[in-house]
Protein backbone atom coordinates (compact mmCIF):
# COMPACT_ATOMS: atom_id res chain seq x y z
CA UNK A 1 0.00 0.00 0.00
CA UNK A 2 1.30 3.44 -0.87
CA UNK A 3 1.05 6.61 1.16
CA UNK A 4 -1.53 8.33 -1.07
CA UNK A 5 -4.37 8.19 1.51
CA UNK A 6 -2.09 9.80 4.09
CA UNK A 7 -1.02 12.47 1.59
CA UNK A 8 -4.66 13.21 0.75
CA UNK A 9 -5.63 13.47 4.42
CA UNK A 10 -2.67 15.74 5.14
CA UNK A 11 -3.50 17.89 2.10
CA UNK A 12 -7.05 18.31 3.42
CA UNK A 13 -5.81 19.20 6.90
CA UNK A 14 -3.48 21.83 5.44
CA UNK A 15 -6.31 23.23 3.33
CA UNK A 16 -8.65 23.51 6.33
CA UNK A 17 -5.91 25.15 8.39
CA UNK A 18 -5.28 27.58 5.54
CA UNK A 19 -8.96 28.50 5.40
CA UNK A 20 -9.05 29.07 9.16
CA UNK A 21 -6.00 31.33 8.88
CA UNK A 22 -7.55 33.14 5.96
CA UNK A 23 -10.57 33.94 8.11
CA UNK A 24 -8.25 35.09 10.88
CA UNK A 25 -6.44 37.38 8.43
CA UNK A 26 -9.66 39.42 8.09
CA UNK A 27 -9.33 39.95 4.37
CA UNK A 28 -5.52 40.20 4.64
CA UNK A 29 -5.72 43.09 7.08
CA UNK A 30 -3.58 40.89 9.32
CA UNK A 31 -0.82 39.85 6.98
CA UNK A 32 0.86 37.05 8.91
CA UNK A 33 -2.19 34.72 8.99
CA UNK A 34 -2.85 35.58 5.33
CA UNK A 35 0.68 34.74 4.24
CA UNK A 36 0.65 31.54 6.31
CA UNK A 37 -2.65 30.61 4.64
CA UNK A 38 -1.06 30.97 1.21
CA UNK A 39 1.90 28.81 2.24
CA UNK A 40 -0.43 26.11 3.56
CA UNK A 41 -2.50 26.16 0.37
CA UNK A 42 0.67 25.65 -1.67
CA UNK A 43 1.59 22.75 0.59
CA UNK A 44 -1.88 21.26 0.25
CA UNK A 45 -1.75 21.41 -3.54
CA UNK A 46 1.76 19.95 -3.52
CA UNK A 47 0.60 16.98 -1.45
CA UNK A 48 -2.44 16.56 -3.68
CA UNK A 49 -0.12 16.49 -6.67
CA UNK A 50 1.99 13.77 -5.07
CA UNK A 51 -1.10 11.72 -4.27
CA UNK A 52 -2.23 11.99 -7.90
CA UNK A 53 0.70 9.80 -8.88
CA UNK A 54 -1.26 6.78 -7.68
CA UNK A 55 -4.86 7.91 -7.15
CA UNK A 56 -7.26 8.91 -9.93
CA UNK A 57 -8.09 12.64 -9.98
CA UNK A 58 -11.80 12.16 -9.24
CA UNK A 59 -11.10 9.95 -6.24
CA UNK A 60 -8.36 12.22 -4.89
CA UNK A 61 -10.37 15.41 -5.25
CA UNK A 62 -13.50 13.84 -3.75
CA UNK A 63 -11.48 12.59 -0.79
CA UNK A 64 -9.82 15.96 -0.27
CA UNK A 65 -13.18 17.70 -0.47
CA UNK A 66 -14.98 15.32 1.88
CA UNK A 67 -12.25 15.38 4.52
CA UNK A 68 -12.11 19.16 4.20
CA UNK A 69 -15.87 19.54 4.61
CA UNK A 70 -16.05 17.36 7.70
CA UNK A 71 -12.99 18.93 9.32
CA UNK A 72 -14.25 22.44 8.54
CA UNK A 73 -17.60 21.65 10.14
CA UNK A 74 -15.90 20.32 13.27
CA UNK A 75 -13.43 23.21 13.41
CA UNK A 76 -16.22 25.73 12.94
CA UNK A 77 -18.07 24.12 15.82
CA UNK A 78 -15.03 24.24 18.09
CA UNK A 79 -13.77 27.72 17.19
CA UNK A 80 -16.97 29.60 16.40
CA UNK A 81 -19.65 27.58 18.16
CA UNK A 82 -21.41 26.94 14.85
CA UNK A 83 -24.16 24.39 15.30
CA UNK A 84 -25.18 22.06 12.52
CA UNK A 85 -28.53 20.35 12.49
CA UNK A 86 -28.74 16.56 12.64
CA UNK A 87 -29.72 16.69 8.96
CA UNK A 88 -26.53 18.61 8.15
CA UNK A 89 -24.43 16.03 10.02
CA UNK A 90 -26.25 13.27 8.15
CA UNK A 91 -25.37 15.03 4.90
CA UNK A 92 -21.71 15.16 5.88
CA UNK A 93 -21.85 11.45 6.74
CA UNK A 94 -23.37 10.72 3.32
CA UNK A 95 -20.56 12.64 1.62
CA UNK A 96 -18.00 10.60 3.55
CA UNK A 97 -19.84 7.39 2.64
CA UNK A 98 -19.86 8.34 -1.04
CA UNK A 99 -16.11 8.86 -0.96
CA UNK A 100 -15.64 5.46 0.66
CA UNK A 101 -17.70 3.88 -2.12
CA UNK A 102 -15.63 5.76 -4.70
CA UNK A 103 -12.45 4.31 -3.19
CA UNK A 104 -13.72 0.75 -3.56
CA UNK A 105 -14.27 1.04 -7.33
Secondary structure as a PSIPRED ss2 file (coil, helix, strand):
# PSIPRED VFORMAT (PSIPRED V4.0)

   1 X C   1.000  0.000  0.000
   2 X C   1.000  0.000  0.000
   3 X C   1.000  0.000  0.000
   4 X H   0.000  1.000  0.000
   5 X H   0.000  1.000  0.000
   6 X H   0.000  1.000  0.000
   7 X H   0.000  1.000  0.000
   8 X H   0.000  1.000  0.000
   9 X H   0.000  1.000  0.000
  10 X H   0.000  1.000  0.000
  11 X H   0.000  1.000  0.000
  12 X H   0.000  1.000  0.000
  13 X H   0.000  1.000  0.000
  14 X H   0.000  1.000  0.000
  15 X H   0.000  1.000  0.000
  16 X H   0.000  1.000  0.000
  17 X H   0.000  1.000  0.000
  18 X H   0.000  1.000  0.000
  19 X H   0.000  1.000  0.000
  20 X H   0.000  1.000  0.000
  21 X H   0.000  1.000  0.000
  22 X H   0.000  1.000  0.000
  23 X H   0.000  1.000  0.000
  24 X H   0.000  1.000  0.000
  25 X C   1.000  0.000  0.000
  26 X C   1.000  0.000  0.000
  27 X C   1.000  0.000  0.000
  28 X C   1.000  0.000  0.000
  29 X C   1.000  0.000  0.000
  30 X C   1.000  0.000  0.000
  31 X H   0.000  1.000  0.000
  32 X H   0.000  1.000  0.000
  33 X H   0.000  1.000  0.000
  34 X H   0.000  1.000  0.000
  35 X H   0.000  1.000  0.000
  36 X H   0.000  1.000  0.000
  37 X H   0.000  1.000  0.000
  38 X H   0.000  1.000  0.000
  39 X H   0.000  1.000  0.000
  40 X H   0.000  1.000  0.000
  41 X H   0.000  1.000  0.000
  42 X H   0.000  1.000  0.000
  43 X H   0.000  1.000  0.000
  44 X H   0.000  1.000  0.000
  45 X H   0.000  1.000  0.000
  46 X H   0.000  1.000  0.000
  47 X H   0.000  1.000  0.000
  48 X H   0.000  1.000  0.000
  49 X H   0.000  1.000  0.000
  50 X H   0.000  1.000  0.000
  51 X H   0.000  1.000  0.000
  52 X C   1.000  0.000  0.000
  53 X C   1.000  0.000  0.000
  54 X C   1.000  0.000  0.000
  55 X C   1.000  0.000  0.000
  56 X C   1.000  0.000  0.000
  57 X H   0.000  1.000  0.000
  58 X H   0.000  1.000  0.000
  59 X H   0.000  1.000  0.000
  60 X H   0.000  1.000  0.000
  61 X H   0.000  1.000  0.000
  62 X H   0.000  1.000  0.000
  63 X H   0.000  1.000  0.000
  64 X H   0.000  1.000  0.000
  65 X H   0.000  1.000  0.000
  66 X H   0.000  1.000  0.000
  67 X H   0.000  1.000  0.000
  68 X H   0.000  1.000  0.000
  69 X H   0.000  1.000  0.000
  70 X H   0.000  1.000  0.000
  71 X H   0.000  1.000  0.000
  72 X H   0.000  1.000  0.000
  73 X H   0.000  1.000  0.000
  74 X H   0.000  1.000  0.000
  75 X H   0.000  1.000  0.000
  76 X H   0.000  1.000  0.000
  77 X H   0.000  1.000  0.000
  78 X H   0.000  1.000  0.000
  79 X H   0.000  1.000  0.000
  80 X H   0.000  1.000  0.000
  81 X C   1.000  0.000  0.000
  82 X C   1.000  0.000  0.000
  83 X C   1.000  0.000  0.000
  84 X C   1.000  0.000  0.000
  85 X C   1.000  0.000  0.000
  86 X H   0.000  1.000  0.000
  87 X H   0.000  1.000  0.000
  88 X H   0.000  1.000  0.000
  89 X H   0.000  1.000  0.000
  90 X H   0.000  1.000  0.000
  91 X H   0.000  1.000  0.000
  92 X H   0.000  1.000  0.000
  93 X H   0.000  1.000  0.000
  94 X H   0.000  1.000  0.000
  95 X H   0.000  1.000  0.000
  96 X H   0.000  1.000  0.000
  97 X H   0.000  1.000  0.000
  98 X H   0.000  1.000  0.000
  99 X H   0.000  1.000  0.000
 100 X H   0.000  1.000  0.000
 101 X H   0.000  1.000  0.000
 102 X H   0.000  1.000  0.000
 103 X H   0.000  1.000  0.000
 104 X H   0.000  1.000  0.000
 105 X C   1.000  0.000  0.000
